Amino acid sequence: MSEVVEVAKVSELDWDLPRPFVIELDVGDEAIDHYGHANNAEYLRWVEQASWAHSAHLGLTLADYRELDRAMAVHRHELDYLAPCFVGERLAMATWVVECDGRLTLTRRFQLQRIADGMTLLRARTRYACIALSSGRPRRLPDAFVKGYGDAVVATDD
């Protein structure tokens, strides 16, 4: 007789912060490394996917970035790998904008959970700096970025 596994709903997962923006992910064969679990670089790729999806949700797509000649370039990634995941598992990656200085930088936090048991597999933080796409040089956040990202900031205790 096969074991019945209770699967949590994404909305029932225990998120670190309120109002998460969540994408769901499936761990495919391409994510698996020589140790038989998802490679650490894959976790970083999922962080990037969640960032882009959340930005688009906030009304800031790649087309908007190009039109404004601005981009949010990674300045620093901090990733805490807490547990492995394996092929066939379904995951939920949450992200929050936790800081936006209105001038040059913004910071996101991330939490990756396995949907089947709600285990947190990763916590991460990324700090971005605004640059001009045409030159790669630091530039002030355009009003659309200040509004879109600034309005999405979630307060934290840290």
N, C-alpha and C positions, 0 to 999 in steps of 0.2 A: 504494500500500500504506500502511495507517495505521500510525503509530508505536505501539509497545507501551510503555505507561508502567507501571513497577513501582510498586505502591502499598504503602507501609509499613503494618504493623499498628500500631494505637494502642499496644499493649504494647511495640513495638519502637522507639518514638520516644525521642529523647534528652532526657529531662526534666531540668530544673535541680536538682531535689531528689528524694529518694526518696519512695516511697509516694504518688504523686499521686492525687487524686480527679479523674477525667476525664469530661467530657461531650463528645459529638460534635455538630457543628453543620454544617448545609448553608447555603451562602451563596445566598440567594434574590434575586430581582429587587428586592424591597423594601429590600434592604440597600445597593443600588448608588446612588452619588451622581452629581453632574454630571461628575465626572472619570472615571467608568466603573469605579470600584472601590468596595469597601465603605466606607461613610462611617465616620469616626472615632467617631461616636456609637453606631454599631452594635457596635463593639468593646467599648464601655462596657456596652452592653446584654448582651453575651455574658458579661462579667465578672459582672454581676448574676445572670444565669441560673445560672452555675456556683456562685456563692455560695449561692443558695437551694437548688440541688440538693444541694450538699454538706451544708448545714445539715440538710436533710431526711434525708439518709443518716446523719447523726449523731444523729437522733432529735429534732431541733428544727425543727418545722414552724411555719407561720404560726399554726395553731391553738394550738400550745404557747405561742408568743409572746403571743397574746391572752389565754390562760388565766393566764399569769404576769404580765400587764400589763408586759411588757418587750419591748424590741427592740434590735437592734444597728444604730444609725444611722451612716451614713457620716460620718466626720469629715474624712478626706482621701483623695483618689485620686491616685495617680501612675501615669501610663500612658506607656510608651515604645513608640511605633509604629515598628516596625522594617522592615516590608515590607507591600505591599498584598495584598489578596485579591480574587477576582473571582467573579462569578456562576457557580454550578455547582460550585465547589470544596467539598471536604469538609474540615472543620477539627476539631481536638481542643483543647479548653480544659482545662488542668489548674489546680487550686487546692490550696493548702496553708494551714493555720493555722500561722503561724510565731511568733506571740506571743500569750499570754493572761495578763494580769497578775492574774487572779483577783479583781479589784476592779471595774474600770470599762471596760477596753479590750481589744481583740484586733486582731491584724493578720493579713491574708491576703496571700499572693503568688499570682500568676497567670502562666501561660505559654500562649500560643496558637500552635499549629503547624498547618501545612498537612500533611495526612496523605499526600498523594501524594509529597512530597519531603522531609518532615521539617523544612522551613524554619520557624524561629521568626518569627512575625509581630508578636508583642506580648509584652512583659513588663510586669507591673503590680503595684502594691502598694496595698492599701486598709487604712486604719486606721478602726476602728469604735469608737463609744462606746455604752455601754448607757444606754438611756433608759426612762422609764415611758411606755407608749403613751398612758395617760390624760392625761398632762400635758406630755409632750415634754421633761421635765427629766431631767438625769443621775441615774441610780440604780445602785446596786451590782448586779453580776452575780448573778442567782439561782443557787442551787446546781446546778440542771440545766444552766445555761450553763457554769459553771465545770467541771463534769464533762464535758459533751459536747464543748465546744471545747477545754478544757484537756487532755483525754486525746488529742486529735487533733494537738497541737502537734508539728511536725517541726523539728528543730534545723537551724540554718543557720550559715554562717560569717560572716554580716554582721550 
